[in-house]
């Protein structure tokens, strides 16, 4: 699953765990893409390459594979219509990682 988070801060998580990021130093970006495994572990955090618009939501699920929830340990998303939104559990993870 890939989630986009709109924030001007460089997450402390990126500084503490540089092997999980494509950047090794703070960057000027207004958002980050975070890739999570099926159990909620962050696998990769990278700055967005294009600026996130002011009308875009703070948190967006960009990509989700529904096969990963066939035997879930944690439900990270829920489907509303044709789009996926973060569950309370994923919201908590993102708040901790990105200091939201």
N, C-alpha and C positions, 0 to 999 in steps of 0.2 A: 504494500500500500504506500502511496506517495501523498503526502499532505503538504500544502503550502500555507505558511504562516506569515502574515504581514506584521513586521516589527522592524524598528530601526536599530535595535540592540543586537550586538553579537552575543549569541548565547554562551553562558559560562561553560556549558557542556562542550562546546567546540574547543574552548581553551583547555579544558581538563582532559579531553579525549581527542587529541588531534588526529588519531588514526581513523576516526569516524567522519572526518570532514575532508572535502576536496581543497579547502583553503587552510593555510597554516598561520595566517595572521588576520586580525580584524579587517573587515572590508566595509565599504560604504554601500550598503544594499538596504532596500526597504522590505526585504523578506527572505525567507529561507524555505527550501524544500527538504522535507524530512522523509526518509524511506524507513518504514517499520516492517519487521518480520511479523508472521502471523500471531505471535504471542505478545506483541507489544514492545519488543526490544528495538530501539533505534539502530539501524544498520548503517545509515549514511545521512549526513546533514550538510547541505551545500547552499550557498547563497543563490538567490534567483538571478537570472541573467537579464531579464527585462523588468522594469519597474512595475510594481503592482499599483493599479489605479486606485484613486481615493474612494470609488464606489464599490470596490470589490470587498468581499467579506474578509474578516481577519483570519479565519481558518477555512480552508477549502480542501476537500478530498479530491485530488487530481486523478488518481488512478487507484482502483481497488479490484482485486481478483476475488470474486465470490467463492471460488473453490477453497480459499484459505479459511473459510468459516464453516466448512462441513463438519469439522470436529474442533470447535473453538475452545481454547482455554479461556480467552477473554474476547468478548464482543467489542470490537473497536469502532465499528460503523453500523449504521442502520440505514435502510433504504426507504426513501420517501419519493414516490413517483419513480422517476428514472435516475435520480441522483442519490449519492451517498452522503450522509452527514456524520460527524463524529459523535460517538456515544459519550456518556459522562466519564467513562474510564479513559478514553482517548483524550478528552478535554483535560482531565487531570494530568495526564502525562505531558501534554503540550504546555500546560501552565507551569509545570515544574521545570521543563527543559528550557522554555523560552521566557520565563519569568513574566507571564501575562497577568 
